[in-house]
Every structure is written in C-alpha cells, then in structure tokens.
Amino acid sequence: MNQRTMWAAGALVAVTALAAGCTGADAGTNGGGADDGAESAYTYTSDQDGIDTVEGVELAAGGPVPDGSGETIAVVLKALTNQYWQGIELGVNAAAEDFDVDVTLQAASSESAQNEQLTIAQTMVNQGYDAYILAPESTSNLTPAIETIMDQGAPIVNVDDARIAGTVYVGPDHTLNGTQAADYIAQANPDGGPVAQIEGQAGSSAATLRIAGYTEGVEAHDDLELVASVPGNWSADEAFAATNQILQQHPDLVGIYANNDTMAIGVAQAVAEAGLTDQITIVGTDGVPEAISGVRSGSIEATVSPLPYYEGYWAVEAAVRMLRGEEVAPWVVAPAQLIDAENVDEFYTEDGLVVEGLYE
C-alpha cells in the first residue's frame, strides 16, 4: 500500500463516540442489504441539516477497516468526461483494491444526461449489490432507483454533489467553495472593483451552493461588486462564450469565479484572448489536472479543491465500514483546499495528481 492509500485507509474511522446521529449497521444486524423487504439496518438522512459531521482530514488516526472480503458495491457517477470524476474514479479503484471488495463503476455520457444516468442506476440496482455509491446529476433524477435501494435495505453513500437521502454523504461544503473564491479575489484586488461568476448546471446542488457562497462572499467585501452571474453549464465552451459577452459589457472586470475548473479553463482562454490576464483574477473549483497546470502557468490564479481522489476513496471506505458492522458519521467532509501558485507543489505533482502522503 502506497503512502496515499496508507493515509486514506484510516480516514473514515467508525466514530463510535458519535453514536448519537451516526448511521451504519450494528453487529449482528442485516448488513448485506440485498434482501428485498427486509427491515433496513441503515438510515437515509444524510441530506438533512444538523447531522453529525467529521472532517476527513481529522480522521487519519482512525483504526483499520474490519476484516472481510468480497462485498459488492455499485458506483454510479455523473460522467467520466470531466477530469474531476476521473479523480474520484481513481480513489474508488484504489480503495476497492485495499479493502478487497468488488466494485462496478458506471457513469452517464455527460453531466446533463439525467435520464441516461437513471437507466444505469436502475439496471445496477436490479442486480442487487450490497451497497451503492451515487453521485446524482440532480437532487431528484435518481429517486426511483434510490427508493428501490431503500426497499432492499442497502446503504447509500452519496458522493460530492446533489445531496440525496443517503446513509452517508462524502463531499465538500460547496457553499464554502464559493466563499473562499470571493475572499481570494478580494485579497488579490485590495482596491476592489467589478467581479463576475460563471454558474454551473441548473439543478445541481453543487452549483446552487457555490453560487450562493460566492454571492454572499462578494457582498461581504464592500469594495467588490458582482456585475454578472451567468450560466456556463459545466462546459468550457459555454464559459468561454459567456466570458466574452461579460467582457464586452464590463471591460474593467477584476475577478471571475467559475463554479468548476472545466469552466475556469474556458474563462481563462477568453480572458487571455482579450489581453486581460494580468487584470482579471480567475478562480475555479475542483483541482483537476488541467486547472492545476493553469495555476502553475498563471492563466488561472487559484482553484478550490476537495481533492477528488480522497472523496472516491472515502466513499468506498464508508460503504465497507458499514457493511462490516461499524458506524460512520452521516457527513464526511472533504477538505476545501485553496490551491494557488504558493502552495500548489504541496498538494499536487507535476502531472496534476494529488501528492502522496498528505496529512500523515
């Protein structure tokens, strides 16, 4: 096991001291979850407010995962065309190997293919896995599949984006992503000025919360003024076009926040072509390899990264711990690390991958 997986193997300790509000299977109860009609040993409340949370970076001292092998876990992601979800896939596969479980991972062809994702999920649910890891494209598109999982009594790990009625949510505080972006832009522009935002896909929880966080963050800085907030729909091309339009109306812009790094790359291209790279501070979210390269080159000033590799790893570990009889806090918070030129080498390799051995 390499340094990265040695750290992550302890990352989801079964916080039994947090028994009140924790979720999972008790020893001797139905932990398999594939018996239709059985009373579930799991709760499905990780989408609620006020649930117990555990910071992922604080769990490195956790005990080993209980012994076991051969459990089956279905993983349904949004799309693998985005480097962010590719990072989560890497973490999922590493954890599957470390914990000796059988993982089947599928994803839709795009992050807007909601019906396709539902078809994938329903097909996998009908095959009866022991646990499910879901990253829905919206808060409702996987509802029929989720209801079937609940009938099966299997645990649901909801990873990263749309908060659904799962057993455990593994992901960042998306509101904080937007707030940190606003704070960074304010710090980089002490004289203030007009700023803009390129929004993610409508209906995405991550987009809704990042939009709110950035808007509130800008309002907290008197010298900043949010003059435009327009959709980019997670697309670099749409973000490029939206940025060009904004720059025509507001050539004195000092900062732009893109709700994800794919869009930040499109923003950076438009800003560069307008000759405004030195004037406009660009911040993205996700920490994908291409954006990390942009941080190093200076085309993108910063990205707020929850380190997607570890989200995937922790999601599998959460499922495994529950299947093997442990309790897991209903929200495992992924770190929101603001990555810029000053600290990029601390967190990422030259290839844009997360540095091994973080938080050991």
C-alpha positions as CSV (number, residue, x, y, z in Angstrom):
1,M,0.0,0.0,0.0
2,N,1.5,3.4,-1.0
3,Q,1.6,6.4,1.2
4,R,-1.6,7.9,-0.2
5,T,-3.6,4.8,0.5
6,M,-2.0,4.2,3.9
7,W,-3.2,7.6,4.9
8,A,-6.7,7.2,3.4
9,A,-7.1,3.7,4.9
10,G,-7.6,5.2,8.3
11,A,-9.5,8.2,7.0
12,L,-13.0,7.0,7.8
13,V,-12.8,5.8,11.4
14,A,-16.1,4.5,12.7
15,V,-16.6,7.3,15.2
16,T,-18.5,5.2,17.7
17,A,-18.1,8.0,20.1
18,L,-20.5,9.9,17.9
19,A,-23.2,7.2,18.3
20,A,-26.0,9.7,18.5
21,G,-26.8,10.7,15.0
22,C,-24.4,8.2,13.4
23,T,-25.5,5.7,10.8
24,G,-24.5,2.2,9.9
25,A,-25.1,-1.5,10.6
26,D,-24.8,-2.8,14.1
27,A,-23.0,-6.2,14.5
28,G,-25.5,-9.0,14.1
29,T,-28.0,-6.9,12.0
30,N,-28.7,-7.1,8.3
31,G,-25.6,-5.5,6.9
32,G,-25.7,-7.0,3.5
33,G,-28.7,-5.1,2.4
34,A,-29.7,-7.1,-0.7
35,D,-32.7,-9.0,0.9
36,D,-35.9,-7.4,-0.6
37,G,-38.4,-6.4,2.0
38,A,-36.0,-6.7,4.9
39,E,-36.0,-4.0,7.6
40,S,-33.0,-1.8,6.8
41,A,-30.2,-1.6,9.3
42,Y,-29.3,1.8,7.8
43,T,-30.8,5.3,7.9
44,Y,-31.3,7.5,4.9
45,T,-31.0,11.0,6.4
46,S,-27.6,12.3,5.2
47,D,-29.4,15.1,3.2
48,Q,-30.8,16.7,6.3
49,D,-29.5,19.7,8.1
50,G,-27.9,19.4,11.6
51,I,-26.4,15.9,11.1
52,D,-23.1,14.9,12.7
53,T,-20.1,15.7,10.6
54,V,-16.5,14.5,10.6
55,E,-13.7,16.3,8.8
56,G,-11.9,13.9,6.5
57,V,-8.5,15.4,7.3
58,E,-9.1,14.8,11.0
59,L,-9.7,11.0,10.6
60,A,-6.1,10.0,9.7
61,A,-5.7,8.4,13.1
62,G,-8.6,6.0,12.6
63,G,-8.3,2.3,13.2
64,P,-8.1,-0.3,10.5
65,V,-11.1,-1.3,8.4
66,P,-12.6,-4.5,9.8
67,D,-11.7,-7.8,8.1
68,G,-13.9,-9.1,5.4
69,S,-13.9,-9.6,1.6
70,G,-15.9,-10.0,-1.5
71,E,-18.7,-7.4,-0.8
72,T,-20.2,-5.9,-3.9
73,I,-20.5,-2.2,-4.4
74,A,-22.2,-0.4,-7.3
75,V,-20.8,3.1,-8.1
76,V,-22.8,5.5,-10.3
77,L,-21.0,8.8,-11.1
78,K,-22.2,11.8,-13.2
79,A,-19.8,11.5,-16.1
80,L,-16.2,10.4,-16.8
81,T,-15.6,13.1,-19.4
82,N,-14.6,15.5,-16.6
83,Q,-11.2,15.1,-15.0
84,Y,-12.8,15.7,-11.6
85,W,-14.9,12.5,-11.8
86,Q,-11.9,10.7,-13.2
87,G,-10.1,11.6,-10.0
88,I,-12.9,10.2,-7.9
89,E,-12.8,7.0,-10.1
90,L,-9.1,6.6,-9.2
91,G,-9.9,6.8,-5.5
92,V,-12.7,4.3,-5.8
93,N,-10.5,1.8,-7.6
94,A,-7.7,2.2,-5.1
95,A,-10.0,1.7,-2.1
96,A,-11.6,-1.4,-3.8
97,E,-8.2,-3.0,-4.0
98,D,-7.1,-2.0,-0.5
99,F,-10.3,-3.3,1.2
100,D,-10.8,-6.4,-1.0
101,V,-14.3,-5.5,-2.4
102,D,-15.8,-6.0,-5.8
103,V,-16.7,-2.5,-7.3
104,T,-18.6,-2.0,-10.5
105,L,-18.4,1.7,-11.7
106,Q,-20.5,3.3,-14.4
107,A,-21.4,6.9,-15.4
108,A,-23.5,8.8,-17.8
109,S,-22.1,10.1,-21.1
110,S,-22.4,13.7,-19.9
111,E,-23.3,15.7,-16.7
112,S,-26.7,16.7,-18.2
113,A,-27.8,13.1,-19.2
114,Q,-30.1,12.7,-16.3
115,N,-32.4,10.0,-17.8
116,E,-29.4,8.0,-19.0
117,Q,-27.9,8.1,-15.5
118,L,-31.2,6.9,-14.1
119,T,-31.3,4.0,-16.5
120,I,-27.8,3.0,-15.5
121,A,-28.7,3.2,-11.8
122,Q,-31.9,1.2,-12.2
123,T,-30.1,-1.6,-14.1
124,M,-27.4,-1.8,-11.4
125,V,-30.0,-1.7,-8.5
126,N,-31.9,-4.6,-10.1
127,Q,-28.7,-6.7,-9.9
128,G,-28.8,-6.4,-6.1
129,Y,-25.4,-5.0,-4.8
130,D,-24.5,-4.9,-1.1
131,A,-24.0,-1.1,-1.2
132,Y,-24.4,1.8,-3.6
133,I,-22.3,4.9,-4.1
134,L,-24.2,7.5,-6.0
135,A,-23.3,11.0,-7.5
136,P,-26.7,12.1,-8.9
137,E,-26.9,14.7,-11.6
138,S,-29.7,16.4,-9.7
139,T,-31.4,16.0,-6.4
140,S,-34.3,14.1,-8.0
141,N,-33.2,12.3,-11.2
142,L,-32.2,9.0,-9.3
143,T,-35.2,9.0,-7.0
144,P,-36.8,5.8,-8.4
145,A,-33.5,3.9,-8.1
146,I,-33.0,5.3,-4.6
147,E,-36.4,4.1,-3.4
148,T,-35.6,0.6,-4.7
149,I,-32.3,0.6,-2.8
150,M,-34.2,1.6,0.4
151,D,-36.5,-1.3,-0.2
152,Q,-33.5,-3.6,-0.5
153,G,-32.2,-2.2,2.8
154,A,-28.7,-1.5,1.4
155,P,-26.6,1.5,2.5
156,I,-26.3,4.5,0.2
157,V,-23.1,6.6,0.1
158,N,-23.8,9.9,-1.6
159,V,-20.6,11.4,-3.1
160,D,-19.8,15.0,-3.8
161,D,-22.7,16.7,-5.5
162,A,-26.5,16.5,-5.2
163,R,-27.4,15.8,-1.6
164,I,-29.9,13.0,-1.5
165,A,-31.5,10.8,1.1
166,G,-28.4,8.6,1.6
167,T,-26.8,6.9,4.6
168,V,-23.6,8.9,4.4
169,Y,-22.6,11.9,2.4
170,V,-18.9,12.2,1.4
171,G,-18.0,15.6,0.0
172,P,-17.2,19.2,0.4
173,D,-19.2,22.1,1.8
174,H,-19.9,23.7,-1.6
175,T,-21.0,27.0,-0.1
176,L,-17.5,27.4,1.4
177,N,-16.0,26.8,-2.1
178,G,-17.7,30.0,-3.3
179,T,-16.9,32.0,-0.2
180,Q,-13.3,31.1,-0.4
181,A,-13.2,32.1,-4.1
182,A,-14.7,35.6,-3.2
183,D,-12.2,36.0,-0.4
184,Y,-9.3,35.2,-2.6
185,I,-10.4,37.6,-5.3
186,A,-10.8,40.3,-2.7
187,Q,-7.4,39.7,-1.3
188,A,-5.8,39.8,-4.8
189,N,-7.6,43.1,-5.6
190,P,-7.3,45.3,-2.5
191,D,-8.8,48.3,-4.4
192,G,-11.9,46.3,-5.3
193,G,-13.8,46.5,-8.5
194,P,-16.4,44.7,-10.5
195,V,-16.4,40.9,-10.5
196,A,-18.4,38.1,-12.2
197,Q,-19.4,34.5,-11.8
198,I,-19.9,31.6,-14.3
199,E,-22.5,29.3,-12.9
200,G,-22.7,25.5,-13.1
201,Q,-25.6,23.4,-14.4
202,A,-29.1,24.4,-13.2
203,G,-30.5,21.9,-10.8
204,S,-27.1,20.8,-9.5
205,S,-26.8,21.2,-5.7
206,A,-23.1,22.0,-6.1
207,A,-23.8,24.8,-8.5
208,T,-26.6,26.3,-6.3
209,L,-24.5,26.3,-3.2
210,R,-21.4,27.6,-4.9
211,I,-23.4,30.4,-6.5
212,A,-24.8,31.3,-3.1
213,G,-21.4,31.1,-1.3
214,Y,-19.7,33.3,-3.9
215,T,-22.6,35.9,-3.9
216,E,-22.5,36.1,-0.1
217,G,-18.7,36.3,-0.2
218,V,-18.7,39.2,-2.6
219,E,-21.3,41.0,-0.5
220,A,-19.1,40.7,2.5
221,H,-16.4,42.8,0.7
222,D,-17.6,46.4,0.3
223,D,-15.1,47.1,-2.5
224,L,-16.3,44.3,-4.7
225,E,-19.4,44.5,-6.9
226,L,-21.0,41.4,-8.6
227,V,-22.0,42.7,-12.0
228,A,-22.7,39.4,-13.8
229,S,-23.6,35.9,-12.9
230,V,-24.4,33.7,-15.9
231,P,-24.7,30.0,-16.7
232,G,-21.8,28.0,-18.1
233,N,-23.4,24.6,-17.5
234,W,-20.1,22.9,-16.6
235,S,-18.9,23.5,-20.2
236,A,-15.6,25.1,-21.2
237,D,-17.1,26.3,-24.5
238,E,-20.2,27.8,-22.8
239,A,-18.0,29.5,-20.2
240,F,-15.7,30.9,-23.0
241,A,-18.7,32.4,-24.8
242,A,-20.3,33.8,-21.6
243,T,-17.0,35.4,-20.5
244,N,-16.6,37.1,-23.9
245,Q,-20.1,38.6,-23.5
246,I,-19.4,39.8,-20.0
247,L,-16.1,41.4,-21.0
248,Q,-17.8,43.3,-23.8
249,Q,-20.1,44.8,-21.2
250,H,-17.6,45.1,-18.3
251,P,-14.0,45.5,-19.7
252,D,-12.9,46.8,-16.2
253,L,-13.6,43.4,-14.5
254,V,-11.1,42.4,-11.9
255,G,-12.2,38.9,-11.0
256,I,-14.2,35.9,-12.2
257,Y,-15.2,32.8,-10.3
258,A,-16.2,29.7,-12.3
259,N,-18.2,27.1,-10.4
260,N,-15.9,24.4,-11.7
261,D,-12.4,24.1,-13.3
262,T,-13.7,23.0,-16.7
263,M,-15.4,26.4,-17.0
264,A,-12.4,28.2,-15.4
265,I,-10.3,26.9,-18.3
266,G,-12.8,28.4,-20.8
267,V,-12.8,31.6,-18.8
268,A,-9.0,31.7,-18.9
269,Q,-9.0,31.3,-22.7
270,A,-11.4,34.2,-23.2
271,V,-9.5,36.4,-20.8
272,A,-6.2,35.6,-22.5
273,E,-7.6,36.4,-25.9
274,A,-8.9,39.7,-24.6
275,G,-5.4,40.5,-23.3
276,L,-6.7,40.8,-19.8
277,T,-4.8,38.0,-18.0
278,D,-2.8,40.5,-15.8
279,Q,-6.0,42.4,-14.9
280,I,-8.5,39.6,-14.0
281,T,-8.2,37.2,-11.2
282,I,-9.7,33.8,-12.2
283,V,-10.6,31.2,-9.5
284,G,-12.2,27.8,-10.2
285,T,-13.2,24.8,-8.2
286,D,-12.2,21.1,-8.3
287,G,-8.5,20.9,-8.7
288,V,-8.4,18.9,-11.9
289,P,-5.0,18.4,-13.6
290,E,-5.6,20.9,-16.5
291,A,-6.6,23.6,-14.0
292,I,-3.6,22.8,-11.8
293,S,-1.4,23.3,-14.9
294,G,-3.2,26.7,-15.3
295,V,-2.3,27.6,-11.8
296,R,1.3,26.8,-12.4
297,S,1.4,28.8,-15.7
298,G,-0.5,31.8,-14.2
299,S,-3.6,31.6,-16.5
300,I,-5.7,30.6,-13.5
301,E,-4.8,32.2,-10.2
302,A,-6.4,29.6,-7.9
303,T,-8.8,26.6,-7.6
304,V,-10.7,25.4,-4.5
305,S,-10.1,21.7,-4.4
306,P,-11.8,19.0,-2.2
307,L,-9.1,16.6,-3.5
308,P,-11.5,14.2,-5.5
309,Y,-9.2,11.2,-5.2
310,Y,-9.9,11.1,-1.5
311,E,-13.6,11.6,-2.0
312,G,-13.7,8.4,-4.0
313,Y,-11.6,6.6,-1.6
314,W,-13.6,7.6,1.5
315,A,-16.8,6.8,-0.3
316,V,-15.8,3.2,-0.7
317,E,-14.4,3.1,2.8
318,A,-17.6,4.4,4.2
319,A,-19.6,1.6,2.5
320,V,-17.1,-1.1,3.6
321,R,-17.1,0.0,7.2
322,M,-20.9,0.0,7.3
323,L,-21.2,-3.4,5.6
324,R,-18.7,-4.8,8.2
325,G,-20.7,-3.6,11.1
326,E,-19.3,-0.2,12.0
327,E,-21.0,3.2,12.4
328,V,-19.9,6.1,10.2
329,A,-20.8,9.8,10.7
330,P,-23.5,10.8,8.2
331,W,-21.4,13.5,6.7
332,V,-17.7,13.1,6.0
333,V,-16.4,16.5,4.9
334,A,-13.8,16.6,2.1
335,P,-11.2,19.3,2.6
336,A,-11.7,22.6,0.7
337,Q,-8.1,23.4,-0.1
338,L,-7.5,26.7,-1.9
339,I,-4.7,25.9,-4.3
340,D,-2.6,28.7,-5.8
341,A,1.0,29.2,-7.0
342,E,2.3,29.4,-3.5
343,N,1.1,26.0,-2.3
344,V,0.4,24.0,-5.5
345,D,3.5,21.9,-5.1
346,E,2.5,21.0,-1.6
347,F,-0.7,19.3,-2.8
348,Y,-0.1,18.3,-6.5
349,T,2.6,16.6,-8.6
350,E,3.8,18.0,-11.9
351,D,1.3,15.7,-13.6
352,G,-1.6,17.3,-11.7
353,L,-2.2,14.3,-9.3
354,V,-2.6,14.7,-5.6
355,V,0.7,14.4,-3.7
356,E,1.0,11.1,-1.8
357,G,1.1,11.0,1.9
358,L,-1.0,14.1,2.5
359,Y,-2.0,14.7,6.2
360,E,0.1,11.8,7.5
